[in-house]
């Protein structure tokens, strides 16, 4: 067993103390006493890591590389204090973090780290290590949800546990690829808050929907990474979004998303060398990073979450369906417009119609605009099939997609580079598509 595996296992042992929190429920200790008892073990471990253990075999077991220079176990202390803070959020009534969210988030992180370090001993490829982390975290998260359910009331819904554990595992894997190892406490807190939000939604998906969602999203991630259409962070972002689309929305929502990911990725690869010569090619051989994927799909993600929570917010669910479709149509239209339109000569700036160099922010070609409309129409056609739409609502989605690509060009010509980056422009363009589609159907009385 390597030192990294032993250290990860020791952290897992510390994390197992999270089970103390649900065990304290119903003991009649009072909220203040319960909070103190729940957080005390983690606080003692954190203080011991900072002020007691500074050398010797135990220090060597628990120390991260950066801890040796400082002579203190800052990594363990930060992890223990993060656990203490979450324990207080669970036990103090004014916060109300679900115990299952706390236990499952700890289980996802610590068990995922153990199996990832064990595999890293033989396979160092980041995609393999990350996949193993996600699988180990998924199984541990399911175990955490089921254990808390058993402790509290003897009941546990496996489909819900599997969906939440998969969401937590993918979220943790994504954050770990974007952050440093020393940021595990941030990953822990972020996953706990993510699970808290989804628990509050009260979703109750079927086992079939969850199984299909996990299986299909994993397959999507493998294909995207194997074909080089997404980086590791881009692949994880896409997998998480696909899972949420299937479970919270439905298969039609996923169909729209996968169409954008697939055709958008291929469009980025289309005549890539020629685009490179023109200076308009995407970086990383056209592979989309996590920021790019999230910028194009964040509005769609918000729409599907609000769709799942529509009964709580008092808004017709159909409105979010159009917002989702409009945002994806805008992302597709913008991708087609830039990736195909950039191959043609004599682009013009959208604000002045003056000729500019290819790749200039805000530059358009008529061929690119036609390609953008066709891209939006593809998404609208798929939405019409899965959402059983008549011609007028279908046309509304096309209009939303085209509005998004126009917004992208206008923002590119005016604000990109000075106030906004490319990903921010993409995000606002998809928001324009969503607002346009949702606003039109609302104004036309279609929902």
LOVODO-447251 format. One record per residue (C-alpha): y, x, z. Coordinates in nm, 3 decimals, always signed. Layout:
BEGIN
<site py="Y" px="X" pz="Z"/>
...
// end
This chain:
BEGIN
<site py="+0.000" px="+0.000" pz="+0.000"/>
<site py="+0.335" px="+0.148" pz="-0.105"/>
<site py="+0.635" px="+0.173" pz="+0.122"/>
<site py="+0.817" px="-0.098" pz="-0.075"/>
<site py="+0.526" px="-0.339" pz="-0.029"/>
<site py="+0.506" px="-0.265" pz="+0.343"/>
<site py="+0.879" px="-0.323" pz="+0.381"/>
<site py="+0.860" px="-0.650" pz="+0.187"/>
<site py="+0.568" px="-0.760" pz="+0.404"/>
<site py="+0.767" px="-0.678" pz="+0.719"/>
<site py="+1.057" px="-0.890" pz="+0.592"/>
<site py="+0.808" px="-1.169" pz="+0.523"/>
<site py="+0.691" px="-1.147" pz="+0.884"/>
<site py="+1.050" px="-1.184" pz="+1.001"/>
<site py="+1.098" px="-1.475" pz="+0.762"/>
<site py="+0.794" px="-1.654" pz="+0.903"/>
<site py="+1.004" px="-1.723" pz="+1.213"/>
<site py="+1.177" px="-1.989" pz="+1.004"/>
<site py="+0.886" px="-2.217" pz="+1.094"/>
<site py="+1.024" px="-2.224" pz="+1.448"/>
<site py="+1.306" px="-2.451" pz="+1.328"/>
<site py="+1.097" px="-2.757" pz="+1.228"/>
<site py="+0.872" px="-2.699" pz="+1.529"/>
<site py="+1.176" px="-2.751" pz="+1.755"/>
<site py="+1.248" px="-3.095" pz="+1.608"/>
<site py="+1.194" px="-3.378" pz="+1.853"/>
<site py="+1.150" px="-3.149" pz="+2.154"/>
<site py="+1.440" px="-3.312" pz="+2.340"/>
<site py="+1.623" px="-2.985" pz="+2.397"/>
<site py="+1.962" px="-3.114" pz="+2.288"/>
<site py="+2.148" px="-2.999" pz="+1.977"/>
<site py="+2.319" px="-2.697" pz="+2.132"/>
<site py="+2.004" px="-2.566" pz="+2.296"/>
<site py="+1.797" px="-2.630" pz="+1.984"/>
<site py="+2.049" px="-2.442" pz="+1.769"/>
<site py="+2.049" px="-2.151" pz="+2.009"/>
<site py="+1.670" px="-2.129" pz="+2.029"/>
<site py="+1.637" px="-2.155" pz="+1.651"/>
<site py="+1.889" px="-1.883" pz="+1.573"/>
<site py="+1.817" px="-1.650" pz="+1.867"/>
<site py="+1.511" px="-1.466" pz="+1.723"/>
<site py="+1.700" px="-1.382" pz="+1.404"/>
<site py="+2.012" px="-1.276" pz="+1.594"/>
<site py="+1.808" px="-1.044" pz="+1.816"/>
<site py="+1.636" px="-0.890" pz="+1.513"/>
<site py="+1.971" px="-0.842" pz="+1.340"/>
<site py="+2.130" px="-0.679" pz="+1.644"/>
<site py="+1.824" px="-0.460" pz="+1.694"/>
<site py="+1.842" px="-0.350" pz="+1.331"/>
<site py="+2.205" px="-0.247" pz="+1.375"/>
<site py="+2.207" px="-0.090" pz="+1.720"/>
<site py="+1.854" px="-0.012" pz="+1.840"/>
<site py="+1.626" px="+0.109" pz="+1.560"/>
<site py="+1.795" px="+0.407" pz="+1.395"/>
<site py="+1.505" px="+0.647" pz="+1.343"/>
<site py="+1.130" px="+0.682" pz="+1.370"/>
<site py="+0.835" px="+0.511" pz="+1.198"/>
<site py="+0.976" px="+0.160" pz="+1.243"/>
<site py="+1.303" px="+0.265" pz="+1.084"/>
<site py="+1.114" px="+0.424" pz="+0.794"/>
<site py="+0.913" px="+0.105" pz="+0.747"/>
<site py="+1.213" px="-0.127" pz="+0.734"/>
<site py="+1.483" px="+0.090" pz="+0.576"/>
<site py="+1.610" px="+0.037" pz="+0.224"/>
<site py="+1.723" px="+0.352" pz="+0.038"/>
<site py="+2.088" px="+0.295" pz="+0.130"/>
<site py="+2.006" px="+0.254" pz="+0.501"/>
<site py="+1.912" px="+0.622" pz="+0.545"/>
<site py="+2.262" px="+0.747" pz="+0.472"/>
<site py="+2.416" px="+0.506" pz="+0.725"/>
<site py="+2.136" px="+0.548" pz="+0.979"/>
<site py="+2.124" px="+0.170" pz="+1.033"/>
<site py="+1.905" px="-0.108" pz="+0.898"/>
<site py="+2.183" px="-0.294" pz="+0.724"/>
<site py="+1.940" px="-0.465" pz="+0.484"/>
<site py="+1.728" px="-0.615" pz="+0.761"/>
<site py="+2.035" px="-0.706" pz="+0.966"/>
<site py="+2.195" px="-0.893" pz="+0.676"/>
<site py="+1.870" px="-1.080" pz="+0.605"/>
<site py="+1.824" px="-1.173" pz="+0.972"/>
<site py="+2.184" px="-1.289" pz="+1.012"/>
<site py="+2.154" px="-1.499" pz="+0.694"/>
<site py="+1.845" px="-1.665" pz="+0.843"/>
<site py="+2.031" px="-1.721" pz="+1.171"/>
<site py="+2.319" px="-1.886" pz="+0.989"/>
<site py="+2.087" px="-2.117" pz="+0.798"/>
<site py="+1.900" px="-2.201" pz="+1.117"/>
<site py="+2.230" px="-2.313" pz="+1.271"/>
<site py="+2.304" px="-2.527" pz="+0.964"/>
<site py="+1.969" px="-2.699" pz="+1.018"/>
<site py="+1.997" px="-2.761" pz="+1.389"/>
<site py="+2.367" px="-2.848" pz="+1.428"/>
<site py="+2.406" px="-3.219" pz="+1.356"/>
<site py="+2.742" px="-3.187" pz="+1.182"/>
<site py="+2.580" px="-2.987" pz="+0.899"/>
<site py="+2.230" px="-3.124" pz="+0.852"/>
<site py="+2.066" px="-2.869" pz="+0.622"/>
<site py="+1.710" px="-3.005" pz="+0.572"/>
<site py="+1.453" px="-2.788" pz="+0.751"/>
<site py="+1.238" px="-2.788" pz="+0.437"/>
<site py="+1.522" px="-2.632" pz="+0.234"/>
<site py="+1.553" px="-2.350" pz="+0.489"/>
<site py="+1.182" px="-2.279" pz="+0.521"/>
<site py="+1.111" px="-2.305" pz="+0.149"/>
<site py="+1.402" px="-2.079" pz="+0.051"/>
<site py="+1.283" px="-1.812" pz="+0.294"/>
<site py="+0.926" px="-1.847" pz="+0.168"/>
<site py="+1.034" px="-1.821" pz="-0.196"/>
<site py="+1.227" px="-1.501" pz="-0.135"/>
<site py="+1.003" px="-1.309" pz="+0.102"/>
<site py="+0.669" px="-1.393" pz="-0.061"/>
<site py="+0.816" px="-1.345" pz="-0.407"/>
<site py="+0.934" px="-0.999" pz="-0.303"/>
<site py="+0.594" px="-0.906" pz="-0.163"/>
<site py="+0.400" px="-0.992" pz="-0.478"/>
<site py="+0.670" px="-0.844" pz="-0.702"/>
<site py="+0.658" px="-0.511" pz="-0.518"/>
<site py="+0.278" px="-0.516" pz="-0.527"/>
<site py="+0.281" px="-0.564" pz="-0.904"/>
<site py="+0.558" px="-0.310" pz="-0.956"/>
<site py="+0.311" px="-0.046" pz="-0.836"/>
<site py="+0.117" px="-0.097" pz="-1.162"/>
<site py="+0.359" px="-0.265" pz="-1.404"/>
<site py="+0.726" px="-0.174" pz="-1.409"/>
<site py="+0.841" px="-0.397" pz="-1.696"/>
<site py="+1.122" px="-0.615" pz="-1.554"/>
<site py="+0.994" px="-0.930" pz="-1.726"/>
<site py="+0.648" px="-0.890" pz="-1.571"/>
<site py="+0.784" px="-0.819" pz="-1.223"/>
<site py="+1.024" px="-1.113" pz="-1.247"/>
<site py="+0.751" px="-1.348" pz="-1.369"/>
<site py="+0.527" px="-1.249" pz="-1.080"/>
<site py="+0.814" px="-1.298" pz="-0.835"/>
<site py="+0.875" px="-1.647" pz="-0.973"/>
<site py="+0.508" px="-1.747" pz="-0.958"/>
<site py="+0.465" px="-1.611" pz="-0.607"/>
<site py="+0.788" px="-1.778" pz="-0.497"/>
<site py="+0.679" px="-2.107" pz="-0.653"/>
<site py="+0.350" px="-2.114" pz="-0.464"/>
<site py="+0.513" px="-2.002" pz="-0.141"/>
<site py="+0.788" px="-2.262" pz="-0.180"/>
<site py="+0.532" px="-2.538" pz="-0.228"/>
<site py="+0.355" px="-2.415" pz="+0.084"/>
<site py="+0.682" px="-2.416" pz="+0.275"/>
<site py="+0.764" px="-2.776" pz="+0.178"/>
<site py="+0.414" px="-2.896" pz="+0.260"/>
<site py="+0.412" px="-2.710" pz="+0.593"/>
<site py="+0.743" px="-2.863" pz="+0.703"/>
<site py="+0.628" px="-3.207" pz="+0.591"/>
<site py="+0.313" px="-3.169" pz="+0.798"/>
<site py="+0.501" px="-3.042" pz="+1.103"/>
<site py="+0.761" px="-3.318" pz="+1.097"/>
<site py="+0.572" px="-3.631" pz="+1.002"/>
<site py="+0.236" px="-3.546" pz="+0.848"/>
<site py="+0.346" px="-3.647" pz="+0.498"/>
<site py="+0.437" px="-3.433" pz="+0.199"/>
<site py="+0.493" px="-3.538" pz="-0.163"/>
<site py="+0.337" px="-3.268" pz="-0.378"/>
<site py="+0.530" px="-3.345" pz="-0.702"/>
<site py="+0.864" px="-3.329" pz="-0.524"/>
<site py="+0.759" px="-3.011" pz="-0.342"/>
<site py="+0.649" px="-2.852" pz="-0.670"/>
<site py="+0.974" px="-2.943" pz="-0.848"/>
<site py="+1.196" px="-2.816" pz="-0.567"/>
<site py="+0.988" px="-2.501" pz="-0.523"/>
<site py="+1.003" px="-2.429" pz="-0.897"/>
<site py="+1.380" px="-2.482" pz="-0.895"/>
<site py="+1.418" px="-2.250" pz="-0.598"/>
<site py="+1.188" px="-1.983" pz="-0.742"/>
<site py="+1.362" px="-1.981" pz="-1.080"/>
<site py="+1.705" px="-1.982" pz="-0.915"/>
<site py="+1.606" px="-1.689" pz="-0.693"/>
<site py="+1.456" px="-1.497" pz="-0.986"/>
<site py="+1.774" px="-1.550" pz="-1.188"/>
<site py="+2.000" px="-1.434" pz="-0.906"/>
<site py="+1.782" px="-1.129" pz="-0.840"/>
<site py="+1.815" px="-1.015" pz="-1.202"/>
<site py="+2.193" px="-1.053" pz="-1.187"/>
<site py="+2.246" px="-0.899" pz="-0.841"/>
<site py="+2.131" px="-0.592" pz="-0.652"/>
<site py="+1.832" px="-0.575" pz="-0.418"/>
<site py="+2.065" px="-0.545" pz="-0.121"/>
<site py="+2.200" px="-0.890" pz="-0.210"/>
<site py="+1.881" px="-1.071" pz="-0.102"/>
<site py="+2.071" px="-1.248" pz="+0.181"/>
<site py="+2.305" px="-1.396" pz="-0.081"/>
<site py="+2.004" px="-1.506" pz="-0.284"/>
<site py="+1.853" px="-1.668" pz="+0.026"/>
<site py="+2.165" px="-1.865" pz="+0.114"/>
<site py="+2.224" px="-1.968" pz="-0.248"/>
<site py="+1.870" px="-2.099" pz="-0.291"/>
<site py="+1.884" px="-2.287" pz="+0.040"/>
<site py="+2.207" px="-2.459" pz="-0.066"/>
<site py="+2.062" px="-2.534" pz="-0.411"/>
<site py="+1.755" px="-2.699" pz="-0.258"/>
<site py="+1.975" px="-2.888" pz="-0.013"/>
<site py="+2.166" px="-3.039" pz="-0.303"/>
<site py="+1.854" px="-3.151" pz="-0.487"/>
<site py="+1.700" px="-3.292" pz="-0.170"/>
<site py="+2.015" px="-3.497" pz="-0.119"/>
<site py="+1.975" px="-3.637" pz="-0.471"/>
<site py="+1.655" px="-3.801" pz="-0.353"/>
<site py="+1.470" px="-3.746" pz="-0.681"/>
<site py="+1.108" px="-3.860" pz="-0.684"/>
<site py="+0.956" px="-3.732" pz="-1.011"/>
<site py="+0.599" px="-3.804" pz="-1.109"/>
<site py="+0.338" px="-3.532" pz="-1.093"/>
<site py="+0.296" px="-3.546" pz="-1.470"/>
<site py="+0.669" px="-3.501" pz="-1.534"/>
<site py="+0.686" px="-3.205" pz="-1.296"/>
<site py="+0.372" px="-3.044" pz="-1.440"/>
<site py="+0.496" px="-3.084" pz="-1.796"/>
<site py="+0.842" px="-2.958" pz="-1.696"/>
<site py="+0.708" px="-2.641" pz="-1.537"/>
<site py="+0.457" px="-2.572" pz="-1.814"/>
<site py="+0.691" px="-2.638" pz="-2.106"/>
<site py="+0.985" px="-2.451" pz="-1.957"/>
<site py="+0.770" px="-2.145" pz="-1.887"/>
<site py="+0.637" px="-2.155" pz="-2.244"/>
<site py="+0.994" px="-2.183" pz="-2.371"/>
<site py="+1.095" px="-1.879" pz="-2.168"/>
<site py="+0.804" px="-1.673" pz="-2.300"/>
<site py="+0.876" px="-1.762" pz="-2.662"/>
<site py="+1.250" px="-1.698" pz="-2.626"/>
<site py="+1.193" px="-1.356" pz="-2.472"/>
<site py="+0.912" px="-1.262" pz="-2.712"/>
<site py="+1.125" px="-1.349" pz="-3.016"/>
<site py="+1.422" px="-1.162" pz="-2.875"/>
<site py="+1.653" px="-1.464" pz="-2.881"/>
<site py="+1.738" px="-1.424" pz="-2.512"/>
<site py="+1.765" px="-1.146" pz="-2.259"/>
<site py="+1.579" px="-1.165" pz="-1.928"/>
<site py="+1.869" px="-1.339" pz="-1.755"/>
<site py="+1.919" px="-1.563" pz="-2.058"/>
<site py="+1.552" px="-1.654" pz="-2.058"/>
<site py="+1.554" px="-1.741" pz="-1.687"/>
<site py="+1.870" px="-1.947" pz="-1.726"/>
<site py="+1.716" px="-2.138" pz="-2.018"/>
<site py="+1.390" px="-2.197" pz="-1.830"/>
<site py="+1.573" px="-2.338" pz="-1.527"/>
<site py="+1.790" px="-2.563" pz="-1.743"/>
<site py="+1.487" px="-2.686" pz="-1.937"/>
<site py="+1.301" px="-2.773" pz="-1.615"/>
<site py="+1.598" px="-2.970" pz="-1.482"/>
<site py="+1.645" px="-3.148" pz="-1.815"/>
<site py="+1.282" px="-3.266" pz="-1.824"/>
<site py="+1.249" px="-3.365" pz="-1.459"/>
<site py="+1.594" px="-3.513" pz="-1.395"/>
<site py="+1.661" px="-3.650" pz="-1.743"/>
<site py="+1.352" px="-3.688" pz="-1.954"/>
<site py="+1.178" px="-3.551" pz="-2.258"/>
<site py="+1.461" px="-3.658" pz="-2.489"/>
<site py="+1.711" px="-3.454" pz="-2.290"/>
<site py="+1.483" px="-3.153" pz="-2.321"/>
<site py="+1.445" px="-3.210" pz="-2.695"/>
<site py="+1.820" px="-3.176" pz="-2.740"/>
<site py="+1.832" px="-2.863" pz="-2.526"/>
<site py="+1.538" px="-2.690" pz="-2.693"/>
<site py="+1.679" px="-2.769" pz="-3.036"/>
<site py="+2.002" px="-2.594" pz="-2.945"/>
<site py="+1.825" px="-2.295" pz="-2.788"/>
<site py="+1.586" px="-2.260" pz="-3.081"/>
<site py="+1.818" px="-2.315" pz="-3.377"/>
<site py="+2.110" px="-2.147" pz="-3.201"/>
<site py="+1.900" px="-1.838" pz="-3.136"/>
<site py="+1.780" px="-1.827" pz="-3.495"/>
<site py="+2.136" px="-1.870" pz="-3.621"/>
<site py="+2.240" px="-1.566" pz="-3.416"/>
<site py="+1.959" px="-1.365" pz="-3.579"/>
<site py="+2.038" px="-1.494" pz="-3.931"/>
<site py="+2.154" px="-1.204" pz="-4.155"/>
<site py="+2.219" px="-1.005" pz="-3.841"/>
<site py="+2.271" px="-0.670" pz="-4.012"/>
<site py="+2.537" px="-0.819" pz="-4.237"/>
<site py="+2.712" px="-0.963" pz="-3.932"/>
<site py="+2.694" px="-0.624" pz="-3.764"/>
<site py="+2.867" px="-0.464" pz="-4.061"/>
<site py="+3.140" px="-0.730" pz="-4.043"/>
<site py="+3.179" px="-0.673" pz="-3.669"/>
<site py="+3.092" px="-1.031" pz="-3.576"/>
<site py="+2.733" px="-0.987" pz="-3.456"/>
<site py="+2.627" px="-1.091" pz="-3.108"/>
<site py="+2.550" px="-0.801" pz="-2.875"/>
<site py="+2.194" px="-0.705" pz="-2.775"/>
<site py="+2.051" px="-0.773" pz="-3.122"/>
<site py="+2.154" px="-1.136" pz="-3.094"/>
<site py="+1.968" px="-1.193" pz="-2.768"/>
<site py="+2.168" px="-1.435" pz="-2.554"/>
<site py="+2.241" px="-1.330" pz="-2.197"/>
<site py="+2.243" px="-1.553" pz="-1.893"/>
<site py="+2.621" px="-1.592" pz="-1.900"/>
<site py="+2.614" px="-1.701" pz="-2.263"/>
<site py="+2.333" px="-1.951" pz="-2.208"/>
<site py="+2.497" px="-2.093" pz="-1.896"/>
<site py="+2.840" px="-2.115" pz="-2.063"/>
<site py="+2.690" px="-2.324" pz="-2.342"/>
<site py="+2.471" px="-2.538" pz="-2.119"/>
<site py="+2.655" px="-2.567" pz="-1.785"/>
<site py="+2.826" px="-2.893" pz="-1.882"/>
<site py="+2.492" px="-3.032" pz="-1.997"/>
<site py="+2.340" px="-2.929" pz="-1.663"/>
<site py="+2.613" px="-3.109" pz="-1.470"/>
<site py="+2.561" px="-3.416" pz="-1.689"/>
<site py="+2.187" px="-3.433" pz="-1.621"/>
<site py="+2.239" px="-3.385" pz="-1.245"/>
<site py="+2.502" px="-3.661" pz="-1.241"/>
<site py="+2.266" px="-3.880" pz="-1.443"/>
<site py="+2.005" px="-3.837" pz="-1.169"/>
<site py="+2.272" px="-3.919" pz="-0.909"/>
<site py="+2.437" px="-4.202" pz="-1.107"/>
<site py="+2.328" px="-4.468" pz="-0.859"/>
<site py="+2.504" px="-4.275" pz="-0.582"/>
<site py="+2.827" px="-4.213" pz="-0.771"/>
<site py="+2.849" px="-4.567" pz="-0.909"/>
<site py="+2.880" px="-4.468" pz="-1.277"/>
<site py="+2.665" px="-4.612" pz="-1.559"/>
<site py="+2.389" px="-4.358" pz="-1.629"/>
<site py="+2.432" px="-4.402" pz="-2.004"/>
<site py="+2.773" px="-4.238" pz="-1.984"/>
<site py="+2.617" px="-3.912" pz="-1.869"/>
<site py="+2.361" px="-3.933" pz="-2.147"/>
<site py="+2.642" px="-3.930" pz="-2.404"/>
<site py="+2.822" px="-3.653" pz="-2.217"/>
<site py="+2.503" px="-3.447" pz="-2.227"/>
<site py="+2.447" px="-3.507" pz="-2.597"/>
<site py="+2.813" px="-3.441" pz="-2.679"/>
<site py="+2.814" px="-3.110" pz="-2.493"/>
<site py="+2.495" px="-2.990" pz="-2.662"/>
<site py="+2.627" px="-3.105" pz="-3.001"/>
<site py="+2.944" px="-2.905" pz="-2.937"/>
<site py="+2.742" px="-2.596" pz="-2.846"/>
<site py="+2.532" px="-2.633" pz="-3.161"/>
<site py="+2.834" px="-2.699" pz="-3.382"/>
<site py="+3.019" px="-2.398" pz="-3.245"/>
<site py="+2.715" px="-2.172" pz="-3.286"/>
<site py="+2.652" px="-2.281" pz="-3.645"/>
<site py="+3.020" px="-2.262" pz="-3.728"/>
<site py="+3.062" px="-1.906" pz="-3.603"/>
<site py="+2.724" px="-1.764" pz="-3.699"/>
<site py="+2.720" px="-1.908" pz="-4.051"/>
<site py="+3.091" px="-1.938" pz="-4.122"/>
<site py="+3.144" px="-1.576" pz="-4.023"/>
<site py="+2.937" px="-1.465" pz="-4.322"/>
<site py="+3.197" px="-1.596" pz="-4.568"/>
<site py="+3.516" px="-1.427" pz="-4.677"/>
<site py="+3.880" px="-1.532" pz="-4.638"/>
<site py="+3.873" px="-1.682" pz="-4.288"/>
<site py="+4.197" px="-1.845" pz="-4.176"/>
<site py="+4.348" px="-1.879" pz="-3.830"/>
<site py="+4.317" px="-2.242" pz="-3.722"/>
<site py="+4.669" px="-2.260" pz="-3.582"/>
<site py="+4.860" px="-2.119" pz="-3.882"/>
<site py="+4.602" px="-2.123" pz="-4.165"/>
<site py="+4.698" px="-1.763" pz="-4.243"/>
<site py="+4.423" px="-1.534" pz="-4.367"/>
<site py="+4.286" px="-1.302" pz="-4.102"/>
<site py="+4.008" px="-1.046" pz="-4.066"/>
<site py="+3.649" px="-1.172" pz="-4.008"/>
<site py="+3.574" px="-1.192" pz="-3.638"/>
<site py="+3.930" px="-1.276" pz="-3.536"/>
<site py="+3.935" px="-1.519" pz="-3.244"/>
<site py="+4.023" px="-1.864" pz="-3.371"/>
<site py="+3.940" px="-1.784" pz="-3.735"/>
<site py="+3.761" px="-2.054" pz="-3.937"/>
<site py="+3.617" px="-2.101" pz="-4.284"/>
<site py="+3.551" px="-2.430" pz="-4.456"/>
<site py="+3.186" px="-2.331" pz="-4.487"/>
<site py="+3.172" px="-2.277" pz="-4.113"/>
<site py="+3.324" px="-2.616" pz="-4.045"/>
<site py="+3.065" px="-2.783" pz="-4.267"/>
<site py="+2.790" px="-2.591" pz="-4.089"/>
<site py="+2.934" px="-2.703" pz="-3.755"/>
<site py="+2.927" px="-3.069" pz="-3.855"/>
<site py="+2.568" px="-3.029" pz="-3.975"/>
<site py="+2.474" px="-2.867" pz="-3.642"/>
<site py="+2.629" px="-3.155" pz="-3.448"/>
<site py="+2.453" px="-3.402" pz="-3.677"/>
<site py="+2.116" px="-3.241" pz="-3.603"/>
<site py="+2.168" px="-3.294" pz="-3.230"/>
<site py="+2.299" px="-3.648" pz="-3.286"/>
<site py="+1.997" px="-3.734" pz="-3.501"/>
<site py="+1.754" px="-3.617" pz="-3.236"/>
<site py="+1.949" px="-3.808" pz="-2.972"/>
<site py="+1.931" px="-4.118" pz="-3.190"/>
<site py="+1.552" px="-4.093" pz="-3.202"/>
<site py="+1.491" px="-4.028" pz="-2.833"/>
<site py="+1.772" px="-4.246" pz="-2.694"/>
<site py="+1.722" px="-4.527" pz="-2.949"/>
<site py="+2.081" px="-4.516" pz="-3.073"/>
<site py="+2.241" px="-4.720" pz="-3.349"/>
<site py="+2.464" px="-4.552" pz="-3.615"/>
<site py="+2.794" px="-4.590" pz="-3.425"/>
<site py="+2.683" px="-4.416" pz="-3.103"/>
<site py="+2.513" px="-4.150" pz="-3.314"/>
<site py="+2.837" px="-4.089" pz="-3.501"/>
<site py="+3.019" px="-4.063" pz="-3.168"/>
<site py="+2.800" px="-3.765" pz="-3.075"/>
<site py="+2.877" px="-3.598" pz="-3.408"/>
<site py="+3.249" px="-3.647" pz="-3.343"/>
<site py="+3.210" px="-3.500" pz="-2.996"/>
<site py="+3.032" px="-3.196" pz="-3.136"/>
<site py="+3.299" px="-3.140" pz="-3.400"/>
<site py="+3.574" px="-3.184" pz="-3.139"/>
<site py="+3.406" px="-2.914" pz="-2.933"/>
<site py="+3.406" px="-2.660" pz="-3.214"/>
<site py="+3.772" px="-2.737" pz="-3.296"/>
<site py="+3.857" px="-2.689" pz="-2.928"/>
<site py="+3.671" px="-2.357" pz="-2.933"/>
<site py="+3.874" px="-2.235" pz="-3.232"/>
<site py="+4.205" px="-2.350" pz="-3.085"/>
<site py="+4.135" px="-2.183" pz="-2.753"/>
<site py="+4.019" px="-1.872" pz="-2.935"/>
<site py="+4.342" px="-1.853" pz="-3.131"/>
<site py="+4.571" px="-1.913" pz="-2.833"/>
<site py="+4.415" px="-1.813" pz="-2.500"/>
<site py="+4.106" px="-1.603" pz="-2.564"/>
<site py="+4.158" px="-1.239" pz="-2.477"/>
<site py="+4.469" px="-1.301" pz="-2.269"/>
<site py="+4.370" px="-1.572" pz="-2.023"/>
<site py="+4.013" px="-1.663" pz="-2.118"/>
<site py="+3.697" px="-1.475" pz="-2.206"/>
<site py="+3.450" px="-1.582" pz="-2.471"/>
<site py="+3.216" px="-1.749" pz="-2.222"/>
<site py="+3.502" px="-1.946" pz="-2.068"/>
<site py="+3.603" px="-2.066" pz="-2.413"/>
<site py="+3.244" px="-2.174" pz="-2.483"/>
<site py="+3.233" px="-2.363" pz="-2.154"/>
<site py="+3.558" px="-2.547" pz="-2.225"/>
<site py="+3.443" px="-2.628" pz="-2.579"/>
<site py="+3.127" px="-2.794" pz="-2.454"/>
<site py="+3.334" px="-2.979" pz="-2.196"/>
<site py="+3.555" px="-3.106" pz="-2.478"/>
<site py="+3.246" px="-3.229" pz="-2.661"/>
<site py="+3.116" px="-3.406" pz="-2.353"/>
<site py="+3.450" px="-3.569" pz="-2.269"/>
<site py="+3.507" px="-3.678" pz="-2.628"/>
<site py="+3.165" px="-3.840" pz="-2.664"/>
<site py="+3.172" px="-4.004" pz="-2.323"/>
<site py="+3.531" px="-4.119" pz="-2.369"/>
<site py="+3.463" px="-4.273" pz="-2.709"/>
<site py="+3.155" px="-4.470" pz="-2.597"/>
<site py="+3.348" px="-4.588" pz="-2.292"/>
<site py="+3.643" px="-4.692" pz="-2.503"/>
<site py="+3.420" px="-4.867" pz="-2.756"/>
<site py="+3.233" px="-5.049" pz="-2.479"/>
<site py="+2.898" px="-4.897" pz="-2.572"/>
<site py="+2.793" px="-4.837" pz="-2.208"/>
// end
